[in-house]
Amino acid sequence: MKKILLTVFSILWFGLSLNCSSVPVKNHQIQREWMLVSFEDYSKEDLIRNNAKIDLTSTIENGKIKAGAFMGCNRIFFASEFKKDGKVKISGIGATEMTCPNIKLEDDFSKSLKNVTNYKVEGHFLTLTYDRGNAMKFVAADWD
């Protein structure tokens, strides 16, 4: 009986350790909530008032982070793939479709987001670069 129980527990332990090793590792440097502080001609005050942000804390699936953004009204969702060489691929952009007074910010952000090609993390700041050097800059929401 002891041999059978030992064998069963060994198989369970081995199976659990295999499952844990296949879970994607969270990249704490990137997978955070980020507040938008600089974007095109919008003032920092406008961005703060609209609670403009991206959320990269969601799960990883096939190497992609399921992400979301908020620019004051609608929810924007997308997949993002951050490479070690500073390249980023944004895909599957969609949004809810409520009528909002700040729809221009949401439209401009979505158009720019689909053209993002590079990223850089410096301290508590994330910069996403698009269209020949234009950039949007974020600060980590958990940073004081």
C-alpha positions in Angstrom: 0.0 0.0 0.0 2.8 2.4 0.9 4.5 1.7 -2.5 1.3 2.5 -4.3 0.7 5.8 -2.4 4.3 6.8 -3.0 4.0 6.1 -6.7 0.8 8.0 -7.0 2.2 11.0 -5.1 5.4 10.9 -7.1 3.4 11.0 -10.4 1.2 13.9 -9.1 4.3 15.8 -7.9 6.0 15.3 -11.2 2.9 16.3 -13.2 2.4 19.5 -11.1 6.0 20.5 -11.6 5.7 20.1 -15.3 2.6 22.3 -15.4 4.3 25.0 -13.4 7.4 25.1 -15.6 5.2 25.7 -18.7 3.5 28.8 -17.2 4.9 32.0 -18.9 7.1 34.1 -16.7 5.7 37.5 -16.0 7.9 40.4 -17.1 7.6 42.8 -14.1 9.4 45.5 -16.0 6.7 45.7 -18.7 3.6 44.0 -17.2 2.3 46.9 -15.2 -0.4 49.5 -15.5 1.0 52.7 -17.2 -0.4 56.2 -17.1 -0.1 58.2 -20.3 1.8 61.5 -19.7 2.9 62.6 -23.1 1.2 62.1 -26.4 1.1 64.3 -29.5 -0.3 67.7 -28.8 -2.4 66.7 -25.8 -1.4 68.4 -22.5 -0.4 66.3 -19.6 -3.4 67.7 -17.7 -5.8 66.5 -20.5 -4.3 63.0 -20.3 -4.6 62.9 -16.5 -8.1 64.3 -16.5 -9.2 61.5 -18.9 -7.3 58.9 -16.8 -5.5 57.9 -20.0 -3.6 54.6 -19.4 -2.7 51.2 -20.7 -2.9 48.0 -18.7 -0.3 45.4 -19.5 -0.9 43.2 -16.4 -3.1 40.6 -18.1 -2.2 37.1 -18.9 0.3 35.9 -21.5 -1.0 33.7 -24.3 1.4 32.4 -27.0 4.0 34.9 -26.0 1.5 37.8 -26.3 0.2 40.0 -23.4 -3.5 40.6 -23.5 -3.7 44.3 -22.9 -6.1 47.1 -22.6 -6.2 50.9 -22.7 -8.6 53.6 -21.5 -8.7 57.2 -22.7 -11.6 58.4 -20.7 -14.7 56.6 -22.1 -14.3 53.4 -24.2 -12.2 50.4 -23.4 -9.5 49.6 -26.0 -8.1 46.1 -26.1 -5.2 44.6 -28.0 -2.5 42.0 -27.9 1.2 43.1 -27.5 4.4 41.2 -28.0 7.5 42.8 -26.4 10.8 41.5 -27.7 14.1 41.7 -25.9 15.6 43.8 -28.8 13.2 46.7 -28.1 10.8 45.8 -30.8 7.1 45.5 -30.0 4.2 44.2 -32.1 0.6 45.4 -31.4 -2.2 43.5 -32.9 -5.9 42.8 -32.6 -6.9 46.3 -31.7 -10.6 46.7 -30.9 -12.8 48.9 -28.7 -16.2 49.4 -27.2 -18.2 52.0 -29.2 -19.9 54.5 -26.9 -20.3 58.1 -27.9 -17.9 60.2 -25.9 -16.9 63.9 -25.7 -13.2 62.9 -25.9 -13.5 60.6 -28.9 -10.7 62.4 -30.7 -8.2 61.3 -28.0 -9.3 57.7 -28.3 -9.2 57.8 -32.1 -5.7 59.4 -32.2 -4.4 56.9 -29.6 -5.8 53.9 -31.5 -4.4 55.1 -34.8 -1.0 55.6 -33.3 -1.1 52.4 -31.3 -1.4 50.2 -34.4 1.8 51.8 -35.7 3.9 51.3 -32.6 7.2 49.4 -33.5 9.6 50.0 -30.6 9.6 50.4 -26.9 12.0 51.5 -24.2 11.8 51.1 -20.4 13.9 53.6 -18.5 13.3 53.5 -14.7 9.6 54.0 -14.2 8.9 55.2 -17.7 7.8 53.4 -20.8 8.1 54.9 -24.2 6.3 53.5 -27.3 7.7 54.8 -30.6 5.6 55.0 -33.8 5.6 56.8 -37.2 9.1 57.9 -37.8 10.1 58.8 -34.3 6.9 60.0 -32.8 6.4 58.7 -29.3 3.9 58.3 -26.4 5.4 58.3 -22.9 3.9 56.5 -19.9 4.8 56.4 -16.2 4.2 53.3 -14.1 1.0 53.7 -12.1 2.5 52.1 -9.0 5.4 54.6 -8.9 5.3 57.4 -6.3 
